[in-house]
Amino acid sequence: MSKNKSVERRSVEKKRKTDKRADRRMSPQERQKKKRKRRRKRVLLLCFELFILAILCVVGYGMLKLGKLDINILNPNNLEVYKDTGPYTNIACFGLDSRNGELEGGVQSDSIMIVSINNETNDVTLTSVYRDTLLLQADGSYEKANSAYNRGGPEAAISLLNRNFDLDIRNYVSVNFSALVDVIDALGGLEIDMTQEEAFYCNGYAFETAQVVGKDMQKIDEVAGTQLLDGVHAVGYARIRYTEGNDFKRTARQREVLQKTVDKAKKANLLTLNKIVDEVFPQISTSLSITDMLGFAANILNYNIVGTTGFPYAVTTSEDVRNHTGSYVVPIDFIGNVSQLHKNIFAEDWYEPSMKVKQIHDDIIYLTGVSENATAMNTTFEGDTAQGETVEGDTAQGETGEGDTQ
């Protein structure tokens, strides 16, 4: 080994001497040019090293921030995934009526939303599932859609959506009232156009929300028009159901608040976004990996919400469900509703409902007596941008039913 090193050392020394002799034979201009070339190489190497270091710092910072999330790994065998929907990423989002910070079960999902991202176009659709919709549960019983999260947490809630709608949802994001309040406050509030009736109820719900999240509440003017709402009032507005449209209108308000929040977050500066991350991420539960989250974050400015609507599209309400008590949202022509869902989200004109969907269709008619020819209520409101057409059948614009669909 020592002999080889000695040979290498003599070779290096010989090369240096040769280079020095070559430099002496160069003109001053040639020597200056050679020095500039060496400096450029050193500068380029330094810039490359700084670039790599910057990337590592950004990734490290992102992983540090995302580490604040409550990441919950799901068992894919429990999700009842039906079939792959191709270039789409589907994520279930749950807004929880969580008074004590529960995120992974034991509470009702006050809001259920399917977020579908077309990975080829970056188009996004938001589809609210009415929480009182009569759907097939894991044990074979039929209950309200929001009961699944209470019974079995996010796995049960995701499998409910996949089981009933022939979907392939594998991930979820759950947030409680407090998280959304903090986000909206950090963004400086949202401008919402309300009726006088909505402004009245907004104060009532904001008072309750403020008590839950531990914040002060100042009443807004109970007049019609556009007002700047802080976090507790924006969440209060999204929770209103005691107006024309009941829970159907409430889901429209929820989508409106979510879209306005996203639009404003896309324009926020880094300091504001950093504050949101620090305050809100600990209040979020998700099954998305850090790699997934970094990918979404890198592409956030390219996403464009192109459709917002409520599901089922053709519905009525009933307090006369066989062996059940309370008021339920009943899909009219369940097969037609699910087919329309696939057309709206995935542009699937060729969708063929599974045997499970056909069974649910028949079971709902048996339990409720609501046939495919029933008159549908009005569930479409200003601001929704549903794609496609309504399901076939008599969908006259009736009034929503009375009663609290809690």
N, C-alpha and C positions, 0 to 999 in steps of 0.2 A: 504493500500500500504506500509506504514512504517513498519508494522508487518512482511510482506512478505520479505522486504529487510533485516530486522534484522535477520530473519531465514536464508536467503541466506548467509549473512555475517558470521554468526556463523558456517554454513556448510563449507564455504571456509576456515575459520581459523582452523576448526577441521581437514580438509584434509591436510593443510600445516603442522600441528603438527604431523599428522600420517606419512607424507612423511619424515619429519625430523627424526622421530624415526626410520623409515625404513633405512634412509641414515646412521644413527649412527651404525646400525647393519651390514651394508655392509663393506666388506673389502676395503682397499685403491684401489685395482685394479678394483673392481666393481664400486666404486664411479667414478673413472677416465673414465671407459667405458661409464657410464651414461652421464657424461659431454660431451664426444665426440659425443654421439648420439644426445644430445640436440643441439650441435653446428652444426652438419650436417643438422638437421631439419631447423635451422635458415638460414644456407647458401642456402639450396634448396629453401626455401621460398623467400629469397632475389633474387636468380637467376630467379625464376618464375616471380616475380614482375618486375625485370629489362627487362625480355623478353616481357612481356605484354606492358611495357612502350615503348620499342623499336618498337614494332608493331604499337602502336598508333602514334609514331613519324613518322614512314615511311608513314603510311596512311595519316597523317596530312600533311606531306611534299608533298606527291603526289597530294592530293586534292588542296593544295595551288598552285602548279605548274599548274595543269589542270584548275584551276580557271582563268588562263590567256587566255584560249581559248574563242573564240566567239561561245558559244553554242546556236544553233538555233533549237528550238523545232518545229518539223514538224507536220502537221495535217495528220494522217494516212489515212483519208478518201479521201485525194487529191492525193494519190500516185499510184492509180490504180494497186495495188498488184494483180498479177494473181493467183499464187498458191504457197504453201510452198515448198521449195526445200530441205526439210529434214535437214540433219546435216551440211548444208552450211550457212555461213554468207556472204552475198553479200553487198558490199559497193561501192557506186558510188564515184569516185574521179574526181574532176574537176580542171584543171589548167587554171587559168583565165588570159586573156589579160587585166589585171587591171592596168591602168596607175595612178589611183588616190586612190588606196586602196579599191575599191568596192569589196565586197565578196558575196553579197546576191542578185544579179540581176543587170540588166542594162549593163552588159558586156558579150562579147562572151566567151564561154568556148573553149579556144584554144586547150585544151586536154581533152578528155573524156575517162575514163578508169573504167572498172568493175573489182574490186578486190574480188575474191571469195576464202573464207577460208573453207577448210574441217575441221570441228571441231573434227573429230575423228582421223585424221591423221596429222593435222597441215600443210597439203599441201596447197599451195597458187597458184592461176593462175591469170595472169594479161591479160586482154583483152581490147585492145584499140578499140574504135569505131571511125571510120573515121569521122571527124567533118563535112564533106561536104556530108555525106550520106543522100539521099532523104528518109525522114521518115514522118510518120503520126503525126501531131501536135494535141494539145488538142482541137483546134477549127475545126478539120476535114480537114484542109489544109495540103499540103505536102510541107515541107521546109527542109533546111539543119539541121542536128542534133544539131549543136552548137547554133542555134537560140533559142532553148527552154529556155536555161539559161537566155539569154538576155530578153526574153519575160516575164518569170515568176519565175526566180530564181531557187534555188535547187529543190523545189517541182515540178515545171514544167519539169525540166531536168530529175529527177528521174522517174516521171510518163511517160515521153517519152520512157525511156528504158524499163520500165515494160510493157507499152502498145504495143510496137513493137516487143518485144522479149520474151513475156510470162515469166517474171521474178518476183521476190518478194523482190526487193531492198527497204529497209526502211530507210537507213541512207546514209549520204554523208560526204565527206571531201573536202573542197575547199581551194586552196592556190593560191597565185599570184607569179609573177616572183621573187619578192624580197625575199620571204620566202625560195624558193629553192636555190637562190644565197647564202643566209646566212648559210643555212645548209651545203652546199658543202664547203664553205670557212671554217666553223668551223671544218669540218672533214679533212681539209688539201688538198682539191682538189680531182679530179678523173683522173685516167689514162685512156685515150681514144685513140684507134687506128683509125686514120683518113686517108682518101685519101688526095691528094694535093688539090683537088677541095673542099672537105669538110673543110679543114684548111683555105682556102681562104674565104669561106662564113662564117665560124665560127667567123673570125675577124669582118666581117661586122655586123653580128647579135649581137656579144658581145658589139660592140660600141653602138648600139641602146639600148641594155639591160642595159649597164652601165649608160647611160643617164637617163633611167627610174628609176633605183634604187638608183641613186646618188653615184656611185662608180667610181673610176679611172679604166682605161683599158689600159693594155700594150699588144701590139700585140704579138701573138704567131708566130712561124715559119710556113710559108705557104708551108710546105713540107709533103710528105706522111710519116706515121709512128706513133708511140705511143708518146703522149705528156701528161704532167700533166696539167690539165685544172683547173683554179680557178672557182669560182662560176659564174661569168658573161660569161666566155667562155663555161662552161659546159651547161648553159642554152641556150646560143647562138647556140651551137652545136645541142641541142634538138629542136631548132626552124627552122633549115635549111629545106627548101623545094625545093630550086632551084638546084637540082641535079637529076640524074637518079633515078626514083622512086617517085619523087614529094612528096605529102603528105603521101603516103603509107610508103616511107622510113623514113619520119620524125617521124611517130608514132613508128617505130622500134627504132629510136634514143631515143625517149622519154622513152621507156621501158628499153633500155640499161642504160640510165642515172639513172632512178629510181632504177633498180636492183643493180647497182654499189653503189649507195648511201645507200641503205638498207644494203648491204654486209659490207660496211665500218662502218656504224653506229653500227652494231652488235659487232664490235671489238673495239669501242671507249671506252675511260675511262669515269668515272663518271663526272669529271670536264668538259670534252668536251660535254657530254650529257646535263649537267646542263646549259651550255652556250647556247646550241641549244634550249633548252626549253625556257629559258628566252628571247632569241631574236626572236624565230620563232613562238611560240604559239600565241602571240597576232596577228599574221598575218594569222591565220587559222580560218576558219568557219566550224563548224561541227554540226551534230545533235546527235552525239554519247554522251551518258551520261558519267559522271565521273566514274561511276561503270564500264561501258563498256571499257573506256580507261584504267583503272587500270588493268582490266582483260587482255587486249591486251598487255599491258606493261609487265605484269608478265610472259607472254608466248612468248615474242618476240624472244628469242633465239631459240625456238623450231620451229618457222615457216620456211618453206622451199619453195621457189618459184620453181615450177615444170613445169610451162607452161607460155609462153608469146607469144601473137599473136595479129594480127589486125583483125577487123571485119567490114564488111562482108568478107568472105573468097574468094568468087568468085564475082568479080566486074568489071565494066568498068566505063568510064566517058562519060558524054554527055553534050553538050551545046544546045541540041534540046529537051528540056523537055516541054511538052504542057503547055502553059500559064505561063511559067517561063522564066527568063533570067539568064544568068550566067552558070557556069560549076558545074555539080553535080556528085557525086559518086553514081552509080546506082548498086544495088545488082542484080546479075544474079541468078534467082531462089531463091526468098526470103524465101520460105518455106524450101528449102534445106539448106540455110545458117543458119536459126534459129534452125533447127533440129541439124545441126552440132555443133552449139554453145552449145546446151544442152548436146550433147554427149561429147564434149571436157571438159566442166566444171563439169558436174554432172554425167557423165558416163551413161546418160539416153538413152539407145537403144530403149526404149519403148515410148519415147516422142511423143505425138500427138498434132500437132499445133492447137491452138484455132481458132475459127471462125474469130477473129480479124486479126490474122496473115494471114489467107487465103485471107481475104479481102484486106489487104495491098499488098499481092503478086499480086493479080489481078490488083489493082490500079496502081502499079508501072509499070506493063507491058503496061497498057493503056496510062499512062502519058509519057512513054519514048520510047515505041516500042521495048524495050530490052527483048527478049524472053529467055526461059530457055536454048536455044541452042547457045546463044551468046558466043563469044570468050572472055575469062577472061584475065585480065592483071596480070602481075607478082606482087604480093604483099607480097611475102615471101622473107626475107633477112637473111643473116648470123647472127646468134645470137638468132633468134626466136626459141622457142622450143614448137611449137603448138602440142597438143595431138590430135590423131585421124586422119582421112583422109579428103581430100578435098571433097566438095560437088560434086554430080554427074553432068555430063554435059561436054561440051567442055571447058576445063580449060587450053588451050595451053598458054605457057608462052609468052604473048605478051608484047610490050613495053607500058609504061604508057603514057597517053595522054598529049599533050602539054597544056599550059594554066595555069593560076594562079587560083588554087582552094581555094581562100581566104574565 
